[in-house]
Each structure stands twice: as C-alpha cells, then as structure tokens.
Amino acid sequence: MMTDDDCIKLDKYIDDLKTGTRTIKVKNYINYQIESHENGHNILILTGDEKKLDRVVVKRFECRWPKNRNPKNTPFTNNEKQI
C-alpha cells in the first residue's frame, strides 16, 4: 500500500499558510473527480500505479463553505450591510 508521502507531499505547510498560498504537488496522478455536496464540494484525486491496484490511492478533499454562507444563495462579498 502506498503512503501519503508517496503521492502528496505536505511539507512546508506552515510556510504556505504564512504566504496565504498552498501548493500541493501530486505525484503519479491518474485521474480526478469533483462531486457536488450541499455545503461545498468533494474533490477526489486518484494517484499511484494504475497497473497494480494495491498501489493506487484515492485522496479525498472535503471542501466546505463557512457555516450559513452558501455562495449559490448569497455570493461572498466584502461589502457587508451595516445597520
């Protein structure tokens, strides 16, 4: 079985947070799929050696919007109304 480090390296995570940008490099990329969810999306990335099933890993990213902030209903904006 492949480990997380074989497919996606998360080193320098803290440095990425400081700059506000995070780049995740995916090695041995095979395919991806995006699924809609009521509070966001799920992104599945298939990596590994497609010739050997025991060497294939699915990475699942669950992307969720902040609570009570669905951009489908109300878009994100910096211009909040003040009373």
Phi, psi and omega in degrees: 000139179282151176263170178300321181293339178289336186244310183231121179264127179250025179290157183062030181300316181296319178298322178296320180294325180295322181274347180082006180231134178235122176252124178248115179273131181250117178269151176057043180295134177247305184198168175220162176212140177244126180247137176281145179224153185298335179246023180150222181216156170248132178245121179251129179240123180264123182227163175123204181257107185292349179277341179233112185297330180287355178252014180254135181232140174253123175261130182243121176253118179262103182264118182237142176285157175301153182305133179063023179230079178263111183295346176291327181268315177222119183294153175292140179209153175269349183264073180287141177286134177245139181263000000 
